Amino acid sequence: MAEKTIEILSSEKCTGCYACANACPTDAIQMQPDAEGFPRPNVNRERCIDCGRCITSCPVLSYASVIVSKPQEVYAAWSLDEKIRYESTSGGVFSELAIAWLNRGGFLCGAWYGEGHRIEHAIVDSREGLDRIRQSKYAQSDIGTCFRCIRDLLRRGKQVLFCGSPCQCAGLLTFLGDKPDGLFIANFVCRGTNSPKAYEAFLRWLEECYGSIISRVWFKNKALGWKRFSTRVEFEDGQVYSKDRYHDLFIRGYIEQNLYMRECCHTCEFRDLSRTGDITLADFWGVKLADKTKDADAGTSLVIVNTEFGRELFEAVKPRLFWEHKSMEDAFPGNACITDSPEANPMRSYFLSRLGEMPFDKLCAECFKKPAASKRLLYAVKGGARTILHAIGLKLFGGSMKG
Ligand SMILES: Cc1cc2nc3c(=O)[nH]c(=O)nc-3n(C[C@H](O)[C@H](O)[C@H](O)COP(=O)(O)OP(=O)(O)OC[C@H]3O[C@@H](n4cnc5c(N)ncnc54)[C@H](O)[C@@H]3O)c2cc1C
């Protein structure tokens, strides 16, 4: 009988990164959804040989940074390829790094939509694969056995670029025990990760409302501009759902209400991004460009170069980017999540416990905190003004928009 397993980790600290399950030599650990829908390790004591590898691979219990960071360089940037920029969440810098990596014969590991739009990490080695892992997906991804596959690829002398949340990157590093030369890590500023159960309930609710099966999910769609990021969901019968961040219930529940993030995200231990990535990517919300006529509202990436390896790859892709040097202070306005964890909504546990018992919209109506009247008025004015400008085809923020 095992004395010490990953079960010593308190449930509110577990990030669900899958490092312990990947490290277990007897497959005694299965990641299973907990009552809130988040993946959590489940130990089969019959199979456990008490080797302790689940503990030494856990980024919360055993994490020691193996990234050698240098003075950070900060940039505002975007891909000069308009299609890539439009289809990416921020400025498409991830895709440009990925293309350079593929051209070197490397592999990519990132999150895609699997069967039934389930969010999971996968390893790809082609442009078609990159098309699938592009874009932020707003629920916790299933890492599966990707960490093991990455270790095997690296042992065979292959190169891998991994992109994930800071805790997933820390999980991979702790699982590997060091940072092999062929591994490049791109992390991102992370508000927090949402419950797959809440995401699933949202999709099923939309299918009920539209009476059709979902064929595509696209968060932070830029049809109405990057800053007003919209959720676009397409259905098999051709219908389209499209609502901006002020009206889409799922994104409101995430960024305005903090209603269904994983518990540990409210006290995240991995916000020191330089420890978990060669490069950090984010939205450059507060960007002020030297040339104000440049189109920031088509999506601008904040790029923080943390290591020499990060610098080398970023320099290689610069010719395919618009870029401008910035300071760390420029990066903070409008992006509190670089340093701070959002505070949980007091209705969080209730919301997650009632999922499946009530329609998604009714549960939101019951649990959403009402914004102050001044904020409601501001939202209404902002939303209304942008809709009118968009309808008459004016360029917002001096830039063009695709519809
Ligand atoms: C859950 C989440 C929260 C975020 N919170 C913030 C924030 O508060 N502030 C901010 O500035 N930026 C945040 N970002 C980062 C931002 O949305 C962009 O992903 C980032 O700027 C890269 O954009 P891009 O245009 O270069 O590339 P994109 O093509 O948009 O990059 C997407 C990359 O992110 C990976 N990815 C997508 N979804 C997930 C997921 N669920 N789990 C793990 N990896 C995933 C993909 O594999 C891909 O490699 C968040 C991203 C996610 C996924």
The ligand as an SDF file (V2000), in Angstrom:
LIG
                    3D

 53 58  0  0  0  0  0  0  0  0999 V2000
   -7.1120   30.1260  -20.8490 C   0  0  0  0  0  0  0  0  0  0  0  0
   -6.3710   31.3230  -21.3470 C   0  0  0  0  0  0  0  0  0  0  0  0
   -6.3200   32.4920  -20.5930 C   0  0  0  0  0  0  0  0  0  0  0  0
   -5.6260   33.6100  -21.0580 C   0  0  0  0  0  0  0  0  0  0  0  0
   -5.6060   34.7600  -20.3020 N   0  0  0  0  0  0  0  0  0  0  0  0
   -4.9740   35.8550  -20.7780 C   0  0  0  0  0  0  0  0  0  0  0  0
   -4.9700   37.0830  -20.0350 C   0  0  0  0  0  0  0  0  0  0  0  0
   -5.5540   37.1900  -18.9450 O   0  0  0  0  0  0  0  0  0  0  0  0
   -4.2980   38.1580  -20.5540 N   0  0  0  0  0  0  0  0  0  0  0  0
   -3.6460   38.0790  -21.7560 C   0  0  0  0  0  0  0  0  0  0  0  0
   -3.0780   39.0800  -22.1780 O   0  0  0  0  0  0  0  0  0  0  0  0
   -3.6110   36.9290  -22.4680 N   0  0  0  0  0  0  0  0  0  0  0  0
   -4.2590   35.8210  -22.0240 C   0  0  0  0  0  0  0  0  0  0  0  0
   -4.2380   34.6480  -22.7420 N   0  0  0  0  0  0  0  0  0  0  0  0
   -3.3470   34.5600  -23.9180 C   0  0  0  0  0  0  0  0  0  0  0  0
   -3.9490   35.0730  -25.2200 C   0  0  0  0  0  0  0  0  0  0  0  0
   -5.3290   34.7440  -25.2970 O   0  0  0  0  0  0  0  0  0  0  0  0
   -3.2710   34.4210  -26.4440 C   0  0  0  0  0  0  0  0  0  0  0  0
   -3.3530   33.0210  -26.3620 O   0  0  0  0  0  0  0  0  0  0  0  0
   -1.8110   34.7480  -26.5520 C   0  0  0  0  0  0  0  0  0  0  0  0
   -1.6340   36.1350  -26.5850 O   0  0  0  0  0  0  0  0  0  0  0  0
   -1.2350   34.1630  -27.8400 C   0  0  0  0  0  0  0  0  0  0  0  0
   -1.9050   34.7040  -28.9150 O   0  0  0  0  0  0  0  0  0  0  0  0
   -1.4000   34.5310  -30.4060 P   0  0  0  0  0  0  0  0  0  0  0  0
   -2.2350   35.3840  -31.2820 O   0  0  0  0  0  0  0  0  0  0  0  0
    0.0820   34.7050  -30.4770 O   0  0  0  0  0  0  0  0  0  0  0  0
   -1.6060   33.0120  -30.7590 O   0  0  0  0  0  0  0  0  0  0  0  0
   -2.8170   32.0010  -30.6670 P   0  0  0  0  0  0  0  0  0  0  0  0
   -2.8910   31.2430  -31.9190 O   0  0  0  0  0  0  0  0  0  0  0  0
   -4.0250   32.6300  -30.2000 O   0  0  0  0  0  0  0  0  0  0  0  0
   -2.1920   31.0350  -29.5620 O   0  0  0  0  0  0  0  0  0  0  0  0
   -2.8400   30.0380  -29.0390 C   0  0  0  0  0  0  0  0  0  0  0  0
   -1.8550   29.1390  -28.3110 C   0  0  0  0  0  0  0  0  0  0  0  0
   -2.3540   28.9540  -27.0150 O   0  0  0  0  0  0  0  0  0  0  0  0
   -2.5600   27.5610  -26.7730 C   0  0  0  0  0  0  0  0  0  0  0  0
   -3.8330   27.3640  -26.0940 N   0  0  0  0  0  0  0  0  0  0  0  0
   -5.0460   27.7240  -26.5380 C   0  0  0  0  0  0  0  0  0  0  0  0
   -5.9820   27.3780  -25.6520 N   0  0  0  0  0  0  0  0  0  0  0  0
   -5.3600   26.7660  -24.6290 C   0  0  0  0  0  0  0  0  0  0  0  0
   -5.7970   26.1850  -23.4320 C   0  0  0  0  0  0  0  0  0  0  0  0
   -7.0780   26.1540  -23.0780 N   0  0  0  0  0  0  0  0  0  0  0  0
   -4.8690   25.6610  -22.6060 N   0  0  0  0  0  0  0  0  0  0  0  0
   -3.5730   25.6710  -22.9450 C   0  0  0  0  0  0  0  0  0  0  0  0
   -3.1010   26.2130  -24.0810 N   0  0  0  0  0  0  0  0  0  0  0  0
   -3.9790   26.7550  -24.9110 C   0  0  0  0  0  0  0  0  0  0  0  0
   -2.6410   26.9450  -28.1650 C   0  0  0  0  0  0  0  0  0  0  0  0
   -2.1180   25.6600  -28.1060 O   0  0  0  0  0  0  0  0  0  0  0  0
   -1.7700   27.8120  -28.9920 C   0  0  0  0  0  0  0  0  0  0  0  0
   -0.4810   27.2820  -28.9010 O   0  0  0  0  0  0  0  0  0  0  0  0
   -4.9440   33.5390  -22.3060 C   0  0  0  0  0  0  0  0  0  0  0  0
   -5.0020   32.3450  -23.0730 C   0  0  0  0  0  0  0  0  0  0  0  0
   -5.7130   31.2500  -22.6080 C   0  0  0  0  0  0  0  0  0  0  0  0
   -5.7590   29.9800  -23.4540 C   0  0  0  0  0  0  0  0  0  0  0  0
  1  2  1  0
  2  3  1  0
  2 52  2  0
  3  4  2  0
  4  5  1  0
  4 50  1  0
  5  6  2  0
  6  7  1  0
  6 13  1  0
  7  8  2  0
  7  9  1  0
  9 10  1  0
 10 11  2  0
 10 12  1  0
 12 13  2  0
 13 14  1  0
 14 15  1  0
 14 50  1  0
 15 16  1  0
 16 17  1  0
 16 18  1  0
 18 19  1  0
 18 20  1  0
 20 21  1  0
 20 22  1  0
 22 23  1  0
 23 24  1  0
 24 25  2  0
 24 26  1  0
 24 27  1  0
 27 28  1  0
 28 29  2  0
 28 30  1  0
 28 31  1  0
 31 32  1  0
 32 33  1  0
 33 34  1  0
 33 48  1  0
 34 35  1  0
 35 36  1  0
 35 46  1  0
 36 37  1  0
 36 45  1  0
 37 38  2  0
 38 39  1  0
 39 40  1  0
 39 45  2  0
 40 41  1  0
 40 42  2  0
 42 43  1  0
 43 44  2  0
 44 45  1  0
 46 47  1  0
 46 48  1  0
 48 49  1  0
 50 51  2  0
 51 52  1  0
 52 53  1  0
M  END
$$$$
